[in-house]
């Protein structure tokens, strides 16, 4: 990973829709050269995907919560399959420690939260924290060099 690729990644993290010609202007390369470098980083899976971030609040979700789950004996694997079907789950991680899972979820209201937790408790013990605000949101990944 050279410094030019890192600059290209910085541009894409700033705005994934930035044109190759604009990236090229910023890094001092031609648009085709930028395109080739991006293609190589995609092929190497350095760039995993491009996505659109949507405001859940603009779509009617009033709550964001972090829910941890400590799976009951024999329920972790079934839960790992089931969690993929929940529309409420924005992110889900398998973690170390007393809990097995941490999820970021969006919910329409308190009743929706209650209903969702009722589904989860068949798989394990839950703990829920309501998110008040973002402190760091979608921070770019910086070079370790």
N, C-alpha and C positions, 0 to 999 in steps of 0.2 A: 504494500500500500504506500504509494508515494504521496508527496504533498499536493500534487495536482488533483489526484483522486479524492483526497481529503477535502480540498476546496470544493470540488464538484458535489460531494456528499453534503457539505455544509449548505450549499445553494439549494439542493433538493430538500433538505430538512427544513429550510426556511420556507420554501414554496415548491411542492412537488410538481406544480404545473408550470414552473419557470421554463421558458423555451431553451433549447440547446444553444441557440444563438446568443441569448442573454447570458447563459452560463459561460459560454465561450468568451464573451466580452469580459466577464468578471475574472476568468482564470487565464486569459491570454491565449486562447486556442480557437481553432475553427469549429464551426458547428458540427461537421462530420467527425472530427476528432473527438469532440465531447460525446457525441452519439456512440461512437465505438467504445469509448471508455465506460460509458453507462451500461452498454450491452454486456461488456465483459464482467462488470460488477454484478449485473443481474444473473448472468450465467454462473458466477462463483457464489451466488446466493448471499453476497454482501448486502445487496438491495433485495429485501424479501418481497416487498409489495408496495403498491401505492394505494392510498385509502383516502376517503373523505370523512372528516370529522363532523359529526352532527350534534347539535345542541339538544340533549334529551329534554331540557326544560322547555324549549320551543315546540316540542312535540307532545307536551302535556304531562311529562314526568316531573313530579314535584319533589321527589326524594332520591338522593343517591346514598347508598349505604355500603359499608364494608362488612361482610359477613364471613366469619370463620366457622369451619365445621370440623368437629372431631368425630370421625366415622366410627360407627359401631363395628364390632368384630364381624368381618366378612362382608361389610357393606361398602368398602372403599371402591372396589372395582365396579360394582353396579352404579355407584354414584358418578364415577368418572365418565361413564357412558351417558347417564341421565342428564348431567349438568350441561352437556352440549345441546340439549333440546330446550333449555330455558331461555326464553326471549329476554328476560330481565337481566341476565348475566352479561356484563360488558367485558369483563376480564375474569379469568379464573386461573389460580396457580396452585400447584401441589407444593407444599412447604414442609420444612423440618420443624420440630418442636412438638408441643402438646397437641396442636391442631394439625390436621392433614391438608386442609384446603383453605384458601382465602379467596373470596370473590368480591368483585366490585359490581354492584347491581344498581339499576335504576327502576324506580317504582312510581306509580301514579299518585299514591296517597298512603296513609297509615293502614287502611284496610287491605290494600294490595300487599303491603309489607307483611301483615299478619297472615294472609293467605299463602304468600310465598314461603314464609318460615314454616307454616304447617306442612308444606310439601317437603321441605328439607329435613324436618325432624324425624322422618321415617328412616333417614340414612345416618343420623348422628346428632350429637349435641351441637347447638349453634350459639354463637355470640355475635351480636349486631352492634355496630356503631354507625350513627348517622353522620354523613359528611356535611360539614358546615361550609367549607370553601376550599378552593384549590390554592395551594401554596406554590407548587411547581407543576406546570401543566405541559406535558409533551416536550420535555426538555431534549435538546439534541444530544446525540452521542458524540463525544469528543474523542480525539485521538489519544491513545495511551503513550504516544511517543514524546 
